[in-house]
């Protein structure tokens, strides 16, 4: 059973991180106007834009995209100094668009309500393209400071939309209208998702329940931001430095990159293994230093779980408690029931049934793979019992032995320019 525990731990970690991401602020792939999630009371909604329109006219993050492919982002002009201002302006613009829809004196229709909502928020959506890049690829302390400041404002902004009763009534009218029965499947689906998106996020609650729901979401937005930033802090804070003698087995290109990272950290002559997947994964796959493999593995899989100022355990408890209270306001027994209601599984029991159906086969396969790794270790006279930090290393040995395949030999064909050319080639077919 010891071999199974790392698998279970990995699944739990994935579940926690995925759950947090489901309630986090929008990314480049999530338009806050299209998938509203109330996270503050209406009284806490963003105040008037702190910057005047003329001050944001030249903000490159708000600029309409130009060029080929119906326009592309101006990545060459993106700068964090423009981010907070762009988000404030984008929220203000979208709220004006939503207000125009909700106050429309014409009878609610698909075109003047649902389709109009789909078209709203283009300015903020463009800003979140850049936000997603900073969040996923270029995170820094400066960005995280902005993120911490902006997240509560985004919560209030989304609440302002979802708790707009006039807007909800227009959506409900379209949702229940006879006209929808005559619409195509795609339009019916869009209306259904729009209405249920509002209803599932507390828009139909009344009085104190509605206010409490929004208060919980405001607090969750802060906790989710802190959770993610703690993980990033541990990624940046745990670095394993190697001497030349400790680099046995590492590919030349990887050593060169590790040396550059050490140089950047004022450790010339050493090699830095950072606490990120792109550094951890190839190190565990190639390093012959088992003790160092364990160190690197434990650093990576303990992010947010080190007992220090960036520990996430208490945050997880708070998040779970607030989620449970929040879905109870909607009449659900637990968070899983709410989360799965509109997913393929539909309810927790079906998800558990699926997991239990595949679990025996998955465990059996893991046992076979570990046995293959152990055979290689025994044949080499390594005198070890395979542990989690050995998986990648010995899996590569098995692959080379069984298939005569060295993954490093494939990398020479994966240069960035060739990958880019291949992507455009496939896209153009």
Buried (B, 14 or more C-beta within 10 A) or exposed (E): EEBEEBEEEEEEBEEBBEBBBEBBBBBBEBBBBBEBBBBBBBEBBBEEBEBEEEEBEEBBBBBEEEEEEEEEBBEEEBEBEBBBBBBBBBBBBBBEBBBEBBEBEEEBBBEBBBBBBEEBBBBBBBBBBBBBBBBEEEBEEEBBEBBEEBBBBBBBBBBBBBBBEEBBEBBBBBBEBEBBEEBEEEBBEBBEBBBEBBBBBBBBBEEEBBBBBBBBBBBBBBBBBBBBBBBBBBBBBBBBBBEEEBBEEBBEEBBEBBBEBBBEEEBEEBBBBBBBEEBBEBBBBBBEBBEBBBBBBEBBBBBBBBEEEBBBEEBBEBBEEBBBEBBBBBEBEEBBBBBBBEEEBEEBEEBEEEEEEEEEEEBEEBEEBBEBBBBBBEEEEBEEEBBBBBBBBBBBBBBEEEEEEEEBEEEEEEEEEEEEEEEEEEEEE
